[in-house]
Amino acid sequence: MKHILLVEDEEMLVDVLATVLQEEGFVVRKSTSAEEALKVLPGFRPDLIISDIRLPAMDGFSMLENIRSDKKNPPVPFICLTALDDSVSEQRAKTLGATAYVTKPFDIDDLVKLVKRIL
């Protein structure tokens, strides 16, 4: 079973995404902040991280940068979810090492297909 760390501060969205991904056979750990995600990362060891960019306190870009700069972390694929539909944000995500950039609103079936393709 593949493990996914899902980081999203919108509780309804994180619950829906977690349910759909679990129904597809993935083990999902939910987190509502980047700080919380960074704390659970060493013990959870996800195969994929899906994270919103706009998070309280530390944003998704900073979390991605933190994960990529810590050599103790394996190179885990990272999907950015965001309402920021602009080329500057997308380029920043790719520069920091994001695997994919998905803008909200999105089709949940398309996201599941992307997850399966990456994993």
MDAnalysis code that builds the backbone (N, CA, C; Angstrom):
import MDAnalysis as mda
import numpy as np

u = mda.Universe.empty(357, n_residues=119, atom_resindex=np.repeat(np.arange(119), 3), trajectory=True)
u.add_TopologyAttr("name", ["N", "CA", "C"] * 119)
u.add_TopologyAttr("resid", np.arange(1, 120))
u.add_TopologyAttr("resname", ["MET", "LYS", "HIS", "ILE", "LEU", "LEU", "VAL", "GLU", "ASP", "GLU", "GLU", "MET", "LEU", "VAL", "ASP", "VAL", "LEU", "ALA", "THR", "VAL", "LEU", "GLN", "GLU", "GLU", "GLY", "PHE", "VAL", "VAL", "ARG", "LYS", "SER", "THR", "SER", "ALA", "GLU", "GLU", "ALA", "LEU", "LYS", "VAL", "LEU", "PRO", "GLY", "PHE", "ARG", "PRO", "ASP", "LEU", "ILE", "ILE", "SER", "ASP", "ILE", "ARG", "LEU", "PRO", "ALA", "MET", "ASP", "GLY", "PHE", "SER", "MET", "LEU", "GLU", "ASN", "ILE", "ARG", "SER", "ASP", "LYS", "LYS", "ASN", "PRO", "PRO", "VAL", "PRO", "PHE", "ILE", "CYS", "LEU", "THR", "ALA", "LEU", "ASP", "ASP", "SER", "VAL", "SER", "GLU", "GLN", "ARG", "ALA", "LYS", "THR", "LEU", "GLY", "ALA", "THR", "ALA", "TYR", "VAL", "THR", "LYS", "PRO", "PHE", "ASP", "ILE", "ASP", "ASP", "LEU", "VAL", "LYS", "LEU", "VAL", "LYS", "ARG", "ILE", "LEU"])
u.atoms.positions = np.array([
    [0.832, -1.195, 0.000],
    [0.000, 0.000, 0.000],
    [0.868, 1.246, 0.000],
    [0.481, 2.200, -0.811],
    [1.201, 3.469, -0.883],
    [0.625, 4.437, 0.144],
    [1.522, 5.230, 0.739],
    [1.144, 6.190, 1.774],
    [1.204, 7.614, 1.226],
    [0.154, 8.387, 1.519],
    [0.064, 9.772, 1.054],
    [-0.108, 10.692, 2.256],
    [0.706, 11.746, 2.298],
    [0.542, 12.803, 3.291],
    [-0.223, 13.925, 2.606],
    [-1.402, 14.240, 3.132],
    [-2.295, 15.234, 2.548],
    [-2.327, 16.457, 3.454],
    [-1.863, 17.593, 2.933],
    [-1.760, 18.815, 3.731],
    [-2.692, 19.864, 3.131],
    [-3.750, 20.178, 3.859],
    [-4.781, 21.098, 3.364],
    [-5.500, 21.677, 4.569],
    [-5.664, 23.015, 4.600],
    [-6.309, 23.645, 5.750],
    [-7.824, 23.749, 5.616],
    [-8.377, 23.483, 4.441],
    [-9.831, 23.472, 4.267],
    [-10.326, 22.087, 4.674],
    [-10.959, 22.011, 5.856],
    [-11.311, 20.713, 6.428],
    [-12.229, 19.885, 5.544],
    [-13.204, 20.508, 4.902],
    [-14.112, 19.746, 4.054],
    [-13.359, 19.139, 2.870],
    [-12.467, 19.918, 2.258],
    [-11.700, 19.427, 1.118],
    [-10.752, 18.306, 1.537],
    [-10.062, 18.465, 2.653],
    [-9.129, 17.424, 3.095],
    [-9.880, 16.130, 3.409],
    [-11.072, 16.239, 3.975],
    [-11.857, 15.041, 4.279],
    [-12.315, 14.335, 3.004],
    [-12.791, 15.102, 2.030],
    [-13.240, 14.512, 0.759],
    [-12.069, 13.856, 0.036],
    [-10.955, 14.572, -0.072],
    [-9.777, 14.018, -0.746],
    [-9.287, 12.751, -0.046],
    [-9.223, 12.782, 1.267],
    [-8.761, 11.612, 2.018],
    [-9.678, 10.418, 1.776],
    [-10.975, 10.644, 1.809],
    [-11.934, 9.559, 1.590],
    [-11.779, 8.946, 0.206],
    [-11.695, 9.787, -0.810],
    [-11.557, 9.297, -2.184],
    [-10.254, 8.518, -2.346],
    [-9.163, 9.040, -1.830],
    [-7.872, 8.359, -1.955],
    [-7.853, 7.044, -1.170],
    [-8.492, 7.018, -0.019],
    [-8.575, 5.777, 0.757],
    [-9.405, 4.735, 0.013],
    [-10.482, 5.176, -0.634],
    [-11.302, 4.257, -1.426],
    [-10.520, 3.672, -2.596],
    [-9.488, 4.389, -3.040],
    [-8.629, 3.906, -4.129],
    [-7.502, 3.008, -3.608],
    [-7.468, 2.785, -2.294],
    [-6.501, 1.864, -1.719],
    [-5.259, 2.495, -1.113],
    [-5.238, 3.810, -1.006],
    [-4.080, 4.487, -0.427],
    [-4.265, 4.673, 1.076],
    [-3.162, 4.682, 1.803],
    [-3.168, 5.027, 3.221],
    [-2.914, 6.527, 3.280],
    [-3.828, 7.271, 3.895],
    [-3.746, 8.732, 3.892],
    [-3.600, 9.253, 5.313],
    [-2.639, 10.138, 5.481],
    [-2.458, 10.865, 6.748],
    [-2.798, 12.320, 6.461],
    [-3.758, 12.873, 7.205],
    [-4.184, 14.256, 6.996],
    [-3.444, 15.198, 7.937],
    [-3.179, 16.388, 7.419],
    [-2.565, 17.439, 8.215],
    [-3.177, 18.766, 7.770],
    [-3.433, 19.657, 8.714],
    [-4.036, 20.943, 8.359],
    [-3.036, 22.095, 8.352],
    [-1.754, 21.796, 8.592],
    [-0.736, 22.847, 8.535],
    [0.599, 22.251, 8.093],
    [1.442, 23.104, 7.552],
    [2.778, 22.676, 7.129],
    [3.608, 22.245, 8.333],
    [3.474, 22.967, 9.427],
    [4.241, 22.637, 10.634],
    [3.895, 21.235, 11.135],
    [2.615, 20.939, 11.168],
    [2.169, 19.608, 11.600],
    [2.688, 18.532, 10.640],
    [2.622, 18.813, 9.347],
    [3.098, 17.855, 8.337],
    [4.584, 17.563, 8.517],
    [5.370, 18.593, 8.772],
    [6.810, 18.398, 8.954],
    [7.111, 17.561, 10.199],
    [6.253, 17.670, 11.211],
    [6.449, 16.877, 12.431],
    [6.149, 15.400, 12.202],
    [5.124, 15.095, 11.397],
    [4.752, 13.689, 11.180],
    [5.565, 13.029, 10.068],
    [6.218, 13.821, 9.248],
    [6.948, 13.307, 8.087],
    [7.953, 12.200, 8.425],
    [8.823, 12.369, 9.419],
    [9.814, 11.320, 9.691],
    [9.203, 9.973, 10.085],
    [8.133, 9.991, 10.842],
    [7.514, 8.744, 11.285],
    [6.574, 8.123, 10.270],
    [6.014, 8.922, 9.391],
    [5.018, 8.426, 8.441],
    [5.647, 7.925, 7.147],
    [6.690, 8.558, 6.677],
    [7.402, 8.174, 5.449],
    [6.458, 7.996, 4.250],
    [5.849, 9.081, 3.784],
    [4.906, 8.961, 2.667],
    [5.602, 8.659, 1.339],
    [4.843, 8.063, 0.443],
    [5.305, 7.828, -0.928],
    [4.981, 9.032, -1.805],
    [4.083, 9.901, -1.306],
    [3.648, 11.096, -2.029],
    [3.134, 12.113, -1.023],
    [3.411, 13.389, -1.297],
    [2.850, 14.484, -0.502],
    [1.983, 15.317, -1.430],
    [0.755, 15.584, -0.992],
    [-0.147, 16.490, -1.708],
    [-0.399, 17.644, -0.758],
    [-0.078, 18.864, -1.196],
    [-0.199, 19.997, -0.284],
    [-0.763, 21.237, -0.959],
    [-1.610, 21.918, -0.211],
    [-2.068, 23.243, -0.605],
    [-0.866, 24.186, -0.507],
    [-0.897, 25.256, -1.263],
    [0.155, 26.273, -1.176],
    [-0.189, 27.299, -0.106],
    [-1.431, 27.752, -0.103],
    [-1.853, 28.754, 0.884],
    [-2.275, 28.054, 2.168],
    [-1.364, 28.028, 3.102],
    [-1.605, 27.424, 4.409],
    [-1.344, 28.475, 5.481],
    [-1.936, 28.314, 6.673],
    [-1.658, 29.275, 7.739],
    [-0.198, 29.177, 8.182],
    [0.348, 30.270, 8.636],
    [1.750, 30.353, 9.102],
    [2.700, 29.998, 7.971],
    [3.259, 28.801, 7.957],
    [4.185, 28.395, 6.897],
    [3.385, 27.957, 5.664],
    [3.722, 28.518, 4.499],
    [2.990, 28.134, 3.289],
    [3.573, 26.862, 2.667],
    [2.879, 26.356, 1.656],
    [3.303, 25.126, 0.999],
    [4.646, 25.236, 0.307],
    [4.959, 26.414, -0.238],
    [6.273, 26.612, -0.862],
    [7.390, 26.434, 0.169],
    [7.213, 27.051, 1.334],
    [8.224, 26.947, 2.396],
    [8.359, 25.515, 2.892],
    [7.227, 24.819, 2.993],
    [7.275, 23.427, 3.416],
    [8.036, 22.580, 2.394],
    [7.740, 22.776, 1.117],
    [8.432, 22.041, 0.057],
    [9.932, 22.319, 0.099],
    [10.281, 23.587, 0.257],
    [11.693, 23.967, 0.332],
    [12.371, 23.303, 1.538],
    [11.676, 23.292, 2.669],
    [12.197, 22.668, 3.883],
    [12.423, 21.170, 3.673],
    [11.469, 20.504, 3.053],
    [11.578, 19.061, 2.801],
    [12.731, 18.764, 1.855],
    [12.836, 19.523, 0.775],
    [13.873, 19.275, -0.227],
    [15.276, 19.605, 0.291],
    [15.383, 20.567, 1.202],
    [16.707, 20.967, 1.689],
    [17.243, 20.045, 2.790],
    [16.359, 19.269, 3.421],
    [16.782, 18.357, 4.482],
    [17.187, 17.025, 3.855],
    [18.475, 16.742, 3.855],
    [19.012, 15.545, 3.194],
    [18.539, 14.243, 3.841],
    [17.967, 14.322, 5.047],
    [17.432, 13.119, 5.695],
    [16.137, 12.653, 5.026],
    [15.488, 13.566, 4.303],
    [14.236, 13.221, 3.639],
    [14.511, 12.595, 2.276],
    [13.897, 11.443, 2.002],
    [14.048, 10.876, 0.662],
    [13.326, 11.761, -0.355],
    [13.675, 11.657, -1.622],
    [13.040, 12.506, -2.645],
    [11.601, 12.068, -2.936],
    [10.675, 12.525, -2.117],
    [9.265, 12.155, -2.227],
    [8.575, 13.035, -3.272],
    [7.790, 12.432, -4.176],
    [7.015, 13.248, -5.115],
    [6.085, 14.196, -4.347],
    [5.874, 15.386, -4.902],
    [5.119, 16.442, -4.220],
    [4.163, 17.085, -5.219],
    [2.864, 17.039, -4.925],
    [1.856, 17.699, -5.758],
    [1.393, 18.954, -5.037],
    [1.486, 20.099, -5.711],
    [0.982, 21.361, -5.171],
    [-0.470, 21.535, -5.596],
    [-1.338, 21.816, -4.637],
    [-2.728, 22.175, -4.908],
    [-2.866, 23.652, -4.588],
    [-3.453, 24.408, -5.492],
    [-3.535, 25.839, -5.217],
    [-4.593, 26.542, -6.048],
    [-5.068, 27.645, -5.520],
    [-5.951, 28.528, -6.270],
    [-5.128, 29.541, -7.063],
    [-3.807, 29.531, -6.867],
    [-2.911, 30.457, -7.566],
    [-2.677, 29.958, -8.991],
    [-3.467, 30.456, -9.910],
    [-3.377, 30.017, -11.306],
    [-2.540, 31.017, -12.094],
    [-1.246, 31.056, -11.792],
    [-0.360, 31.969, -12.512],
    [0.970, 31.276, -12.770],
    [1.630, 31.689, -13.818],
    [2.863, 31.021, -14.243],
    [4.012, 31.234, -13.256],
    [4.025, 32.358, -12.549],
    [5.097, 32.627, -11.584],
    [5.039, 31.611, -10.437],
    [3.847, 31.378, -9.894],
    [3.699, 30.409, -8.805],
    [4.009, 28.998, -9.284],
    [3.544, 28.663, -10.475],
    [3.816, 27.330, -11.020],
    [5.315, 27.125, -11.227],
    [5.995, 28.146, -11.748],
    [7.439, 28.043, -11.958],
    [8.179, 27.924, -10.626],
    [7.725, 28.663, -9.622],
    [8.352, 28.577, -8.298],
    [8.217, 27.160, -7.739],
    [7.032, 26.585, -7.886],
    [6.810, 25.217, -7.405],
    [7.753, 24.238, -8.097],
    [7.878, 24.358, -9.394],
    [8.753, 23.446, -10.153],
    [10.221, 23.653, -9.762],
    [10.613, 24.915, -9.586],
    [11.989, 25.219, -9.190],
    [12.318, 24.608, -7.826],
    [11.348, 24.622, -6.925],
    [11.548, 24.060, -5.586],
    [11.496, 22.531, -5.579],
    [11.083, 21.943, -6.688],
    [11.082, 20.483, -6.778],
    [9.730, 19.813, -6.764],
    [8.659, 20.571, -7.028],
    [7.331, 19.955, -7.095],
    [7.239, 19.044, -8.312],
    [6.544, 17.953, -8.147],
    [6.339, 16.992, -9.223],
    [5.210, 17.445, -10.134],
    [4.177, 18.050, -9.536],
    [3.016, 18.508, -10.307],
    [2.397, 19.716, -9.614],
    [1.638, 20.480, -10.401],
    [0.999, 21.710, -9.931],
    [-0.453, 21.654, -10.399],
    [-1.391, 21.583, -9.468],
    [-2.808, 21.436, -9.790],
    [-3.557, 22.646, -9.252],
    [-4.309, 23.315, -10.127],
    [-5.049, 24.504, -9.693],
    [-6.481, 24.148, -9.300],
    [-6.943, 24.837, -8.262],
    [-8.326, 24.708, -7.797],
    [-9.193, 25.672, -8.594],
    [-10.404, 25.314, -8.891],
    [-11.017, 24.012, -8.628],
    [-10.473, 22.965, -9.594],
    [-10.481, 21.721, -9.172],
    [-9.976, 20.638, -10.014],
    [-10.969, 19.483, -9.985],
    [-10.853, 18.619, -10.967],
    [-11.682, 17.420, -11.044],
    [-11.005, 16.346, -10.192],
    [-11.707, 15.831, -9.217],
    [-11.103, 14.873, -8.292],
    [-10.655, 13.600, -9.010],
    [-11.387, 13.204, -10.056],
    [-10.981, 12.019, -10.825],
    [-9.649, 12.255, -11.524],
    [-9.443, 13.476, -12.016],
    [-8.165, 13.811, -12.656],
    [-7.024, 13.774, -11.641],
    [-7.297, 14.237, -10.423],
    [-6.270, 14.200, -9.379],
    [-5.910, 12.751, -9.033],
    [-6.913, 11.890, -8.931],
    [-6.662, 10.475, -8.629],
    [-5.822, 9.845, -9.739],
    [-6.134, 10.160, -10.991],
    [-5.345, 9.641, -12.119],
    [-3.897, 10.119, -12.032],
    [-3.705, 11.385, -11.675],
    [-2.359, 11.936, -11.522],
    [-1.601, 11.212, -10.409],
    [-2.260, 11.001, -9.288],
    [-1.642, 10.295, -8.161],
    [-1.208, 8.893, -8.591],
    [-2.080, 8.185, -9.273],
    [-1.754, 6.824, -9.727],
    [-0.603, 6.831, -10.725],
    [-0.569, 7.832, -11.585],
    [0.516, 7.939, -12.562],
    [1.860, 8.174, -11.857],
    [1.851, 9.021, -10.845],
    [3.084, 9.337, -10.112],
    [3.561, 8.143, -9.290],
    [2.611, 7.441, -8.684],
    [2.981, 6.311, -7.827],
    [3.086, 5.019, -8.611],
])
